[in-house]
Amino acid sequence: MNWIQRFLQAITTHKDELDAHTRNLYEAMRADYYATPVPMATNTTEVKTLAADTLYAQPLPIPRAVTLDELAVQVTTGDVGMKARLGIYEDNGSVYPGALVLDAGEVDVGSTGVKKTLITQALTKKLYWTVVISDGTPEMVRILRYWTPIGTKETQLGQLYSHLTRTQTYGVLPDPFPSGANLVTVTTVPYTMVVAHLASLD
């Protein structure tokens, strides 16, 4: 047996031990649910009124290969006759949305409830961004999350960067994501409004 064969045998023999010591805990995900790949706390009393013609981009770290089959938001106060468009961007390597991965289409935000778009989208292990934009001013549930890759405001360490906003005329999502987005800070907990449903772990 040569050294390569011995090395491969050792990896196979001790695979479970290696997994136990090197596994990323956030890879522990299950299919057929709305993904929360970072610690989150849902609170339906936490809401956000969208500004019309504004892109809201929220980080979505994906710790393993998955396939999504839905994007969803929950409307708490509707704006009659108005729509919202959902989508996904990949990160450009600088913690900023880059190329468009998916324009998931529109949902009706004229009434309350969970609004979803049906998709089939495979994602690999990397940072993505979910986005929502509306031609109206609906109020949506914001889901609190306890971590943000965007960091802390340099001059106010008690303020975390929650998400990005960028003025954009309502319509199909731009590709790539426009430059010059605003960093939105919060003094409590960062939040997201768009959630992704896992169809499978790949």
C-alpha positions as CSV (number, residue, x, y, z in Angstrom):
1,M,0.0,0.0,0.0
2,N,1.5,3.3,-1.0
3,W,1.2,6.6,0.9
4,I,-1.7,7.9,-1.1
5,Q,-3.7,4.7,-0.4
6,R,-2.8,4.9,3.3
7,F,-3.9,8.6,3.4
8,L,-7.3,7.8,1.8
9,Q,-7.8,4.9,4.1
10,A,-7.1,7.1,7.1
11,I,-9.6,9.7,5.9
12,T,-12.3,7.1,5.3
13,T,-11.7,5.4,8.7
14,H,-11.8,8.7,10.7
15,K,-14.4,10.5,8.6
16,D,-17.0,10.7,11.4
17,E,-14.3,12.2,13.8
18,L,-13.2,14.7,11.2
19,D,-16.8,15.7,10.5
20,A,-17.4,16.2,14.2
21,H,-14.4,18.6,14.6
22,T,-14.6,20.5,11.3
23,R,-18.3,20.7,10.5
24,N,-19.9,24.1,10.0
25,L,-22.9,24.1,12.4
26,Y,-24.9,26.3,10.0
27,E,-24.8,23.5,7.5
28,A,-27.3,21.7,9.7
29,M,-30.4,22.6,7.6
30,R,-33.5,20.7,6.5
31,A,-35.5,20.8,3.4
32,D,-39.1,21.9,3.0
33,Y,-39.0,24.9,5.3
34,Y,-38.1,28.6,5.2
35,A,-34.4,28.9,5.6
36,T,-32.8,30.7,8.5
37,P,-29.1,30.0,7.9
38,V,-28.1,32.5,10.6
39,P,-29.8,32.9,14.1
40,M,-33.1,34.6,13.7
41,A,-36.1,35.5,15.8
42,T,-39.5,36.1,14.2
43,N,-41.8,38.7,15.8
44,T,-44.9,39.6,13.9
45,T,-45.1,42.9,15.8
46,E,-41.9,44.0,14.1
47,V,-42.9,45.6,10.8
48,K,-41.4,47.9,8.2
49,T,-43.2,50.2,5.8
50,L,-41.5,50.1,2.4
51,A,-40.7,53.3,0.5
52,A,-41.9,53.1,-3.1
53,D,-39.3,52.7,-5.9
54,T,-36.6,51.5,-3.4
55,L,-34.5,48.3,-3.5
56,Y,-34.1,46.7,-0.2
57,A,-31.2,44.2,-0.2
58,Q,-30.6,41.8,2.8
59,P,-27.7,39.4,3.2
60,L,-28.5,35.7,2.7
61,P,-25.5,33.5,3.6
62,I,-25.9,30.0,2.2
63,P,-23.6,27.5,4.1
64,R,-24.1,24.6,1.7
65,A,-25.5,23.7,-1.8
66,V,-29.3,24.0,-1.8
67,T,-32.2,24.4,-4.2
68,L,-34.9,27.0,-3.4
69,D,-38.5,26.7,-4.5
70,E,-40.1,29.9,-3.0
71,L,-39.3,33.5,-2.0
72,A,-41.8,35.0,0.4
73,V,-42.7,38.2,2.3
74,Q,-45.5,38.8,4.8
75,V,-47.7,41.8,4.3
76,T,-49.3,43.3,7.5
77,T,-50.8,46.4,5.9
78,G,-51.6,46.3,2.2
79,D,-51.4,49.0,-0.4
80,V,-54.3,48.4,-2.8
81,G,-53.4,47.8,-6.4
82,M,-49.7,47.7,-5.7
83,K,-47.1,45.0,-6.4
84,A,-43.7,44.0,-5.0
85,R,-40.9,42.2,-6.9
86,L,-38.6,39.7,-5.2
87,G,-35.2,38.4,-6.3
88,I,-31.7,37.2,-5.5
89,Y,-28.3,38.6,-6.2
90,E,-24.9,37.0,-5.6
91,D,-22.3,38.9,-3.5
92,N,-19.6,40.7,-5.5
93,G,-16.9,39.7,-3.1
94,S,-17.0,42.9,-1.2
95,V,-20.1,42.3,0.9
96,Y,-22.3,44.1,-1.7
97,P,-24.8,42.7,-4.2
98,G,-23.4,42.0,-7.6
99,A,-24.8,40.0,-10.5
100,L,-28.5,39.2,-10.6
101,V,-29.1,35.5,-9.9
102,L,-32.9,35.5,-10.2
103,D,-35.7,37.9,-10.8
104,A,-38.5,35.9,-9.1
105,G,-41.3,38.1,-10.3
106,E,-44.1,39.9,-8.6
107,V,-46.4,39.4,-5.7
108,D,-49.6,41.3,-4.9
109,V,-49.2,43.5,-1.8
110,G,-52.7,45.0,-1.9
111,S,-53.9,42.6,0.9
112,T,-52.4,41.1,4.0
113,G,-50.8,37.7,4.4
114,V,-47.8,35.7,3.3
115,K,-47.0,36.4,-0.4
116,K,-44.8,34.0,-2.3
117,T,-43.3,33.4,-5.7
118,L,-42.6,29.9,-6.9
119,I,-39.1,29.3,-8.3
120,T,-36.5,26.6,-8.9
121,Q,-33.1,28.0,-8.1
122,A,-29.9,26.2,-7.1
123,L,-27.5,28.0,-4.9
124,T,-23.9,27.1,-3.9
125,K,-22.1,27.8,-0.7
126,K,-21.5,31.6,-0.7
127,L,-23.1,34.9,0.3
128,Y,-26.2,36.0,-1.6
129,W,-28.6,38.9,-1.2
130,T,-32.4,38.8,-1.3
131,V,-34.2,41.9,-2.5
132,V,-37.6,43.4,-2.5
133,I,-38.9,46.5,-4.3
134,S,-42.5,47.8,-4.5
135,D,-44.4,50.4,-6.5
136,G,-46.3,51.2,-3.3
137,T,-45.8,51.5,0.4
138,P,-47.0,48.2,2.0
139,E,-46.1,47.3,5.5
140,M,-44.2,44.0,5.9
141,V,-43.0,41.7,8.8
142,R,-39.3,42.2,9.4
143,I,-37.6,39.1,10.8
144,L,-34.9,39.9,13.4
145,R,-31.5,38.3,12.9
146,Y,-28.6,38.3,15.4
147,W,-25.7,38.6,12.9
148,T,-24.8,40.8,10.0
149,P,-21.9,40.5,7.6
150,I,-22.0,44.2,6.8
151,G,-20.5,45.2,10.2
152,T,-20.8,48.1,12.6
153,K,-20.9,51.8,11.9
154,E,-17.4,53.2,12.3
155,T,-18.5,56.3,14.3
156,Q,-21.2,54.7,16.4
157,L,-20.2,51.2,17.5
158,G,-23.6,50.6,18.9
159,Q,-25.2,50.8,15.5
160,L,-25.2,47.7,13.2
161,Y,-25.5,47.8,9.5
162,S,-28.7,45.9,8.8
163,H,-29.2,46.0,5.0
164,L,-28.8,48.2,1.9
165,T,-31.3,50.5,0.2
166,R,-31.1,52.0,-3.3
167,T,-33.5,54.2,-5.2
168,Q,-34.7,52.4,-8.3
169,T,-37.7,52.8,-10.6
170,Y,-40.0,49.9,-10.1
171,G,-39.8,47.2,-12.7
172,V,-37.6,44.2,-13.6
173,L,-34.6,43.9,-11.4
174,P,-31.4,45.6,-12.6
175,D,-28.4,43.5,-13.5
176,P,-26.0,44.1,-11.8
177,F,-27.2,45.6,-8.6
178,P,-26.7,49.4,-8.9
179,S,-23.8,51.0,-7.1
180,G,-24.1,53.6,-4.4
181,A,-26.5,51.9,-2.1
182,N,-27.2,53.3,1.4
183,L,-26.0,51.3,4.4
184,V,-29.0,51.2,6.8
185,T,-28.1,51.1,10.5
186,V,-30.1,49.9,13.4
187,T,-29.6,50.4,17.2
188,T,-31.3,47.1,18.1
189,V,-31.2,44.0,15.9
190,P,-30.6,43.8,12.1
191,Y,-33.6,42.4,10.1
192,T,-34.7,40.9,6.9
193,M,-38.0,40.9,5.1
194,V,-37.6,38.2,2.3
195,V,-37.3,34.6,3.2
196,A,-36.3,31.6,1.0
197,H,-37.9,28.2,1.1
198,L,-35.6,25.2,0.8
199,A,-36.7,22.5,-1.7
200,S,-33.7,20.3,-1.2
201,L,-30.2,20.0,0.2
202,D,-27.8,19.2,-2.7
